[in-house]
Amino acid sequence: MAPSHLLDVRSEWDGYDPLHAGCVAKGRDLIVNMPGLYLPASMAASGTWPIRPIVLDNRSPIDETADLPQGLVLIEGHLRFNIAAYLLSVGRFAQRHSVWLMRAIEK
């Protein structure tokens, strides 16, 4: 996944805001105020996450009752995503990174 594709993912953390304002603010807080913690330190050093987050491909929803936006939705890895959103906003996110992508299978 290229860094620009991170902007396509929506997070419940900030109410699925397409601008990721809440995620960027939380990521900045983690990097600036908690640099000694493993996750912020690791991601600041490497420019990517140590473990892939899980993203749901909900671009063509098959369950209209689910309270999820249409598009790519972050399922797991919210702190990693917040830090990544901040790193991307300051030009420090790696050029390539991986995510686990879930897709629904209709039977």
C-alpha positions in Angstrom: 0.0 0.0 0.0 1.4 3.4 -0.9 1.3 6.2 1.7 -1.4 8.1 -0.2 -3.7 5.1 0.1 -3.7 5.5 3.9 -5.9 8.5 3.3 -8.6 6.2 1.8 -9.0 4.3 5.1 -11.6 5.5 7.6 -11.2 5.1 11.3 -14.0 5.1 14.0 -11.4 6.9 16.2 -12.4 10.2 14.6 -15.9 9.4 13.4 -14.7 8.2 10.0 -13.5 11.8 9.2 -12.0 11.7 5.7 -9.4 14.3 6.8 -8.3 12.1 9.8 -8.0 15.2 12.0 -8.5 13.3 15.3 -6.2 10.5 14.2 -3.4 12.9 13.3 -3.8 14.7 16.6 -3.7 11.5 18.6 -0.7 10.2 16.6 1.2 13.5 17.2 0.4 13.2 20.9 1.8 9.7 21.0 5.0 10.6 19.1 5.7 13.9 20.9 4.6 13.1 24.4 5.3 9.4 24.7 8.4 8.8 22.6 9.8 6.2 25.1 6.9 3.8 24.5 7.6 0.9 22.2 5.0 1.7 19.5 5.7 5.4 19.0 9.4 4.9 19.1 9.4 1.9 16.7 7.2 3.7 14.2 9.1 7.0 14.4 12.3 5.1 13.7 11.0 2.9 10.9 8.3 5.0 9.4 5.8 2.2 9.4 4.0 -0.2 11.7 5.6 -3.2 13.3 2.5 -5.3 12.8 -0.1 -4.9 10.0 -3.4 -3.3 10.9 -6.6 -5.0 9.6 -8.7 -3.1 7.1 -12.2 -4.1 5.8 -12.9 -3.5 2.1 -16.4 -2.2 2.4 -16.5 -0.4 -0.9 -19.3 -2.6 -2.1 -21.2 -3.4 1.2 -23.1 -6.6 1.3 -24.6 -5.9 4.7 -26.7 -2.7 4.6 -27.5 -3.1 8.3 -23.9 -2.7 9.4 -23.1 0.8 10.8 -20.0 1.2 8.7 -19.2 3.7 6.0 -18.7 2.6 2.4 -15.0 2.4 1.6 -12.0 1.0 3.4 -12.6 0.8 7.2 -10.0 0.3 9.9 -11.0 -2.7 12.0 -7.9 -3.2 14.2 -4.7 -1.2 14.8 -6.1 2.2 15.7 -3.1 3.4 17.6 -0.8 2.3 14.7 -3.1 4.0 12.3 -3.1 7.2 14.3 0.7 7.3 14.5 0.9 6.5 10.7 -1.6 9.3 9.9 0.6 11.8 11.9 3.8 10.5 10.3 2.2 10.9 6.8 1.1 14.4 7.7 4.7 15.4 8.4 6.3 13.4 5.5 7.8 10.7 7.6 5.7 7.7 6.7 7.5 4.9 4.7 6.9 4.7 0.9 5.6 1.1 1.2 3.8 -0.8 3.9 1.4 -3.7 4.3 -2.1 -4.1 5.7 -4.3 -7.2 6.2 -7.3 -6.6 3.9 -10.6 -8.3 4.7 -13.2 -8.8 2.0 -16.7 -10.2 2.4 -17.6 -13.3 0.6 -21.2 -13.6 -0.5 -22.7 -17.1 -0.8 
